[in-house]
Amino acid sequence: MGSHSLNPLAIILIASLATAFFFIYGLIGWNMLLSFTKSMGLITSYELAGLAQYVKAGSDAVFHVSLKNNLMLITLFIPGSIGLGLLLAVLLDIAGGKGEALYRTIYLLPFSLSFVITASMWAWMYNYSYGVINTLLTALLGRAFQINWLGDPNVALYSVILALIWQFSGYTSLVFLAGIKSVPESQINAAKIDGASTLQLYTKIIIPQLKPWILSAFVVLMVFALKAFDFIYVLTNGGPGVSTYVLALLMFRRAFFETDFPYGAALATILFTMVISVVVPYLLLSSRREEK
C-alpha cells in the first residue's frame, strides 16, 4: 500500500460529506431545476418553461389563501408563543427552587410530543359534539355558547394557532429561563439594594438582556410558521375548504395528489427562499456577535 493512500477515517468523512452534499444541496438544486420545467404526471419531461410555474402561483387563489395563512401564523403564533413563554419563564424564576424541575418538565412536555399526537389530541378536544372544550362551555354557559372550532372557516385557523401556541410555549419558556439564569447576580443584587421592585427588576434589568434568546426563539418559531405542515395536516387537513391551507400543505397536495410536480417544486422553492431569508440574516448576526 502506497504512502499516499487515504486513511480509512478520511474516506468515511469524504463519503459522508459527499452523501450529505448530494441529499441536501443536490436535491435542492434538482427541485429548483424542476420548478422551471413543465410536465404533468409521474414522468417529468424537463422541458424548460421559464417562470411559468411561478406565474401560475401568482394566479392561484389557493396560493394566496395559503400565503395569507402563513402570514397569520407569523403575526399571531410567534408573539403568542414568545409572550406566554416569557411569562412562564418569569413565574418559574420567581418561584425559584420550589418544584422548578417539575414545572419545567410539565411545560416542556407538549413540545417533546410528536405533532401528530398533539394534533390528534386537540382534534378530540375541539370536537363540536363531545369535545372537552365545548362540554365545559355548555356546562358553564349553556349550549348556545358552543363553538364549531374546526368546522367554521372563520374560526378554524385561530383554533390551529391557539393549539400551536400551547405546543411551543414550553419550549420558549425554557429558552427564556436559561437567559434569565445567565443574568449576573451582581446586577440583580445591586438593583435590589437600590430598592427596585420585582416588576422593575424584570422589566428594567432582566428582560432587556434577553434579546439574544428572544431572537433565537423568534427564528425557530418563524421557520416553523413558514414550513408548518404535519400539525395542520392532522388537525384540519387544510379545511374546512381551504381555510387552513398553508404553503407546505398546498405544495404537498399539488405535487403528490395532483402530480403537478413542477408547480409543487416552484412552491417548495418559494418556501425555501422565505426560510433562507430568515435563517441567513440570523446566522450572519450571530457570527458578528461572536466576533465582538
N, C-alpha and C positions, 0 to 999 in steps of 0.2 A: 504494500500500500504506500503510495507516494506521500511525501511530506506535506503536500498541499491539499490532501484530502480533507473534506469538510468534517468537522466534529458532528457526531450524531445529534447533539443538542442543537447545534446551529441548523441542521437540516430540519429538525422538528419545528424550530422557530420560524424558519423561512416558509415552510409548508403551511404553518398556522396563519402567518401574515398573509400569504397568497390566498388562502381559503377565505379569510375574513375580508380581504380586499374585494374578492370576486363576489361574495354573497352580500356585501354591503354596497360598495361603490359601483361594482359591476352591474348589479341588478337595478340600482338607482338610475344608472346611465341607460340601461336597456328600457326601463319604464319611460324615461324621458323620450327616447327614440320612438317608442311605440305610440306616444301621445301625438307625434307628428305624422302618423300614418292614418290610413282609413281602411277598415275592414269590419265585417260583422261575422260572428260565429267563432268557432273554435280554431279555425285556420286563419292565420294572420298573413296578409299579402305583403306587408311592409311597403306598400305603395305610398310615397310621401304625399301628404295633403296640407303641408304648411301649418297654419294656425287654425285650421278648420275646426278641430275639436275644442279649442279654447273659445272660438266664436260661438260654437254650439252651446258651451256653458253659459255664455252671456245671454243667450236667448232661452235658456231652460228655466222655466218658472220654479221648478222644484229646487234647482241650484240656488236661486235667490232666497227661497224659504230656508234652505239648509244653512246658507251663509248667515242669514239673519239670526237663526237659532244658535249658531256658534258664537256670534257676537253677543247674544243674550246670555249665554253661558259665561263669557268673559266679563260682562257687565255686572251680573248678579252672583254667580257662583264664586268667582275669585274674591271679591270683597267680603262676601258672606263667610267663606271659609277662613280668610285671614282674620276678620273681626272676631268671629266666635273662637277661633284658635288662640288669639291673643288674650281674650277674656279668660278662657280656661287656663292658660299659662299663668296669668297673673293670680288667679284664685289658687292654683296649685302652689305657687311660690309663697303666697300669704299663709296658706295652710302649713307650709314647712314640712316637717317630717311626719306629721300626723296622717299616716296612711297614704303618703305621696306615691309610693311604689304601686300600691293597689289602684289608686286613681289613674296613674299613668297607664297601667295595663288595661283598665276599663276604657279609657279614652282612645287608646291605640288599637284596640281590638277591631273596631269596624274597618279600619284601613288595612289590617292584616288579613281580612277575609277576602275571598275572591269576589270580583264584581258580579259574577253570575249568581253567587249565593245571596249577596246583599240585594241585588235587583229582584230576585225571586221573593225574598222576604218582604221587600217594600210593595211588590205587586199584591201579595196577600194582605198586607196592612191597608193598602189603598182600595181593595175590593169594595165596590159600591154596596153590595148586599150584605156581606158578612165580615168585611174588614174591620180591624180593631179601631181604626180612626173613626169611621162612620158609626160604629157601635157606641163609642164614647160620646160622639156628638149627639146621637139620638138619646142616649141616657141623660145627658146634661141639658140639652136644648130642645129636643124633640126631632121628629123625622123631617120636619121642614128644613132643617139645617144640614142635612146630608149633602155631601158634595161628590160629584162624579169625577174623582181625581184624575183618572186616566182615560175617561170616555168623553170628556168635554175638551174640544180643541183649544178653548181659551184658558184652560186650567192645566192641561197635561204637561206642558213644558215647565211650568212653575213647580209642579209636583216632582218632576225629574231633578230640577235644580235643588229643591229642598232636600231630597234624598242624597244628592251628591255632597251637599254641604255637611250633612251628618257624617258621610263616609270619610271626608277629608279633614274635618275639624280636629280630630285626634292627632293626625299627622302634623298639622300646622302648630297645634298646641305644644307638642314635644320639641319642634324646631325652635319655637319662641322661648320655651322654658330653658333650653340649652343656652340661648342667647342671654336670657336673664341671669343665669348662673355664671356667665362669663364676665358680668359687670364687676369691676373691682370693689371689694368690700370697703376699701378706704373711702371711695366716693359715697357709698351708701351711709357709712358711719358719719362722715362729715355733714351730709345732708340732714341726718337725724339730730346731730348736735346743733345745727342751725335752726332746728325747730320745724323741719319740713313734715307735713302730714303724710299719711300713707298715699293719698291721692297725688299730692305734689311729688312724692318720691318716685312714683311710677311715670307720671306724665312729664316731669321735668328732667329726671335723671336717667331712668332705666329705659323707657320706651324709645326715646330719641337715639339710643345706642344700638337699637335692634335693626337698624336699616339693612345691614348685610343679610341678616336672617330673613327679614321680610322680603328682600329682593330674591333670595334663593327660593323661598316658598312661592313667591309670585311666578317665577319662571316655571317651576314644576306644575303649578296649577294652570298656567297659561298653555303649556304644551298639552296637558290633559284636555283642557277645554277645546283645543283645536282638533285633537285626534280622538275625542271620545267616541266610542263605538259599542263595546260589549255591554256596558251597563244599560245604555239606551235600547240596544237591540233586544235584550232580555225583558226589560221593564215595559216598553211600549211598542217595540218593533217599528218605530217611526210614526205610529198612529197616535190618535185617530186621524185617518187620512195621511197627510204628510206633515202634521202639525209639530211633530218632534223629530223630524229628519235633521241630521247634521251631515257635514260634508263626508265624513268617513262612512256613514251608513249609505249615503247616496252613491258613493264610489263603489261600495260593495255590491249594491243592487244592480247598478248599471253594468258592472263588469261581469258578475257571476250569475245574476238572474237573467239579464237580457243579453249576455255575451257580447256586449259592446265594449271590447277591451281597449281600443284606442281612447274612447271617451273616458272610461274608468281610469286609464293611465294619465289622462290630462287632469282629471280631478285629483288624483294622487299627487301629481306634480305641483298643482296649486297648493294642496295641503302641505306638502313638503316645503315649499317656498315660504309659506306662512310660519311654519315651525322654525325653520332656519333663521328667519328674520327676528325671531325672539331669542333663540339659543346663542347665535353668534355674537350679538352685542353683549350678552351676559358674560360669555367666555372672555371676550376682549376686556370688559370692565373688570372681571375678576383677576385676569393676568396683570393688568395695570395696578390694581390694588396690592397684589402680592409683591410687585416690583418696588412699590413705595414702602 
